[in-house]
């Protein structure tokens, strides 16, 4: 099982979501920004790294919101 994290970035009444890359199996779908944890990485470190890589912005991680287990076939 892969572990992933996602950021809920909200400002005023708007949420930031991102569209998946055209080479992704779920192309054109929308998602909260985030990604897979690397070995030895905390969820917070992963979010900072993924947001930097995907959106080229620096973030500060706030409080934990929720967790969920979800499965789908590639």
C-alpha positions as CSV (number, residue, x, y, z in Angstrom):
1,X,0.0,0.0,0.0
2,X,1.3,3.4,-0.9
3,X,1.0,6.3,1.5
4,X,0.2,9.7,0.2
5,X,-0.6,13.1,1.6
6,X,-2.6,15.9,0.2
7,X,-2.9,19.6,1.1
8,X,-6.1,21.5,1.6
9,X,-5.1,25.0,0.7
10,X,-7.9,27.5,1.4
11,X,-8.0,31.3,1.2
12,X,-11.2,33.1,1.9
13,X,-13.9,31.0,0.2
14,X,-11.6,29.4,-2.4
15,X,-9.8,26.0,-2.4
16,X,-6.7,25.2,-4.5
17,X,-7.0,22.0,-6.6
18,X,-4.8,20.9,-9.4
19,X,-5.5,19.0,-12.7
20,X,-3.5,15.8,-13.2
21,X,-0.8,15.7,-15.9
22,X,-1.7,14.5,-19.4
23,X,0.6,11.5,-19.0
24,X,-1.1,10.4,-15.7
25,X,-3.4,7.4,-15.9
26,X,-6.1,9.6,-14.4
27,X,-5.4,12.5,-16.8
28,X,-7.8,15.5,-16.7
29,X,-9.0,14.5,-13.2
30,X,-8.7,17.0,-10.4
31,X,-7.0,16.5,-7.0
32,X,-5.7,18.3,-4.0
33,X,-1.9,18.9,-4.4
34,X,0.3,16.4,-2.7
35,X,2.0,13.1,-3.4
36,X,3.7,9.9,-2.2
37,X,5.8,9.7,1.0
38,X,9.4,8.8,0.4
39,X,11.2,6.4,2.8
40,X,12.0,8.2,6.1
41,X,9.9,11.2,5.2
42,X,7.2,12.6,7.5
43,X,3.9,13.6,6.1
44,X,4.7,17.2,6.7
45,X,8.0,17.0,5.0
46,X,6.3,15.3,2.0
47,X,3.8,18.0,1.7
48,X,6.4,20.8,1.7
49,X,8.4,18.9,-0.9
50,X,5.5,18.0,-3.2
51,X,4.0,21.5,-3.1
52,X,7.4,23.0,-3.9
53,X,7.9,20.5,-6.8
54,X,4.4,20.7,-8.2
55,X,3.5,24.4,-7.7
56,X,6.9,26.1,-7.1
57,X,5.7,27.7,-3.9
58,X,6.8,27.4,-0.3
59,X,4.2,26.5,2.3
60,X,3.9,26.2,6.1
61,X,2.0,23.1,7.2
62,X,-1.0,23.7,9.5
63,X,-3.0,21.2,11.5
64,X,-3.9,17.7,10.5
65,X,-7.4,17.4,9.0
66,X,-8.3,13.8,8.4
67,X,-7.1,10.4,7.1
68,X,-8.7,8.0,4.7
69,X,-8.0,4.6,3.1
70,X,-8.9,4.3,-0.5
71,X,-8.1,1.8,-3.2
72,X,-8.3,1.9,-7.0
73,X,-6.8,-0.1,-9.8
74,X,-4.3,1.5,-12.1
